[in-house]
Amino acid sequence: MKQMPRREFIRQTAQWGAGLALTGLAACKGRAQMEVNGIAAMVPMPIQVVIDDVGWWSGEDGSARQEPYRTGIGRNHVPADYQAIADLGKKLGVRPQAATILCEWDRTNMLREVPTSTWMRENWDNRKWTGPWLEEAADIIRSNARHYELTLHGIGHEYWADSHFTRAEWADRSGRMRPLDQVELHLDYYARLLEQNRLGPLPASFVPTAFLHGFGPAAGEEVSMAQVLKRRGIHYINTPFSMMANAGAAQYGLFGIDDGVITVDRGEDLFDWDVIGGVPEARMSGPTCGMHWPNLLHEDPARNAEVVEGWVRYLSAYNSGLATMLAPDSTFFQRQLAHHAGTAVSLKGPMIDLDFTKIQPIPEQIAGRQFMLKISSPFRLRFKPEKIRVLANADALEAEKIIYTLTLERLPGERAARIGLEAA
Ligand SMILES: [Zn+2]
């Protein structure tokens, strides 16, 4: 460690204590970061991986024949494609959301009872896709629960009012929800398909198919999709706001609260839906690393690991620095995102002030009270928390600076807190 900055810090700390003026070193670096004497602090934006259109066994784009687009990978999917998701999660210490389509998991052709859910309507026949691979994939999903979150996407992805599909399963092109009785029926059968394959109860999260979704109820309607989902225990929606009806009503920029359900802006994906084995380079635009299943896979499933490795390299870089971090799971992600948006951080002399005024309107079941704060310093620090609890403290060395990651817990009712800094 360089000795000079530490000495300088101690000297200044003494000056601050004596009420002397700050020597002009404070520089505001964006909304949530300030730098004083080489020390900076930030509530990092969490990043979560969301993978769409998992669950198809056929990889064929059938859109020209009024069948779903599926994944367009041009081969059948295999259990190794599920393993790729779990491996990504394991290697990064995260829990990717696999937004799943389940029609090709129907072992008894029960979807004949829901004609709007498939291209064959009353004549639905899925015998072709019933085989040992169902159990093999289910076993991968079940045994990797810490690194694989099954997320509701849909049954057949589109909506078949007759033999022609219309986009999409849960809402039409204007984002208006499908008839309520049909939405409820699709949810019932999604739950039955999960049960049939022993994949657990309805998930807690939802990605609307074709990103057709409305925030709040559509004009003339009383019920919103968020409300319908909430009644089923689903409390998290992820979709790009650029395609969402009534997106202007989302209250917090990166996310909104729709009838108590957090709705997160997915932003723009790094690749088109049908790019096989993407090698990511561009910087992500927001908190969601959104992709489609083929982006993570290889044409030859035996080589999936090569593609997964590329994503691991790309994503792990978001754990460095102060601005971002990979969220270990959805619950952490929501809490951290709420604190990222709703906590004002300022460095005043040898202390970090945290102001939680803006987080107050966010329901506690979303925001929680725990979050992470990152602090970088050219020398070792000791922390003296006031009106806040430090649950954990980890540090790492990056580019000659020490990056501290503090896990903090707000105290009930406190709108502000302070962390005193001392040179260690
Ligand atoms: Zn989709």
Residues whose N, C-alpha, C, O or C-beta is under 5 A from the ligand:
A	BS01	ZN	D52 D53 T209 A210
